[in-house]
Amino acid sequence: MNTIATHAESVLHATPHPALRLGELLRLLTERVGPSVTIDRLRHALEGHPERFRVLESWQGSWRLREDGSADAWVIAVRSSNTPPDEPPPALRLRESVRWVGLGMDCRSRMEVSRWYAIALAERDARRAVVRRAA
């Protein structure tokens, strides 16, 4: 596996989120690898390893837009982490549940992808609430 894909997988395993937008992953990845990584190189590395990554295309809805108005795909690590992020158990269960739903859906179905996007965004809000209560 190439360096970009290796680092991308470790970033996805370290984040408290079950998935990251491609732009979010790129920002976190450039901190490790450097500015030579572009969105195109990252996407090519991820798509070259379907056994490790699932790239979910933006289909419709306002959640698919980045700040600049362009569409942004979401990325899920296929394999679970051996060392999950330091989060309370309910937050980790929520994270893994959303990740598994994303791995099991039909990416050709606009309805399924749209529902998963809504679930992924709701997970971020729910996780913040769970972490606050646990603290």
Helices and strands as residue ranges (DSSP letters): H 3-14, E 20-21, H 22-33, H 39-47, E 53-56, G 62-64, E 74-77, H 89-104, H 110-134
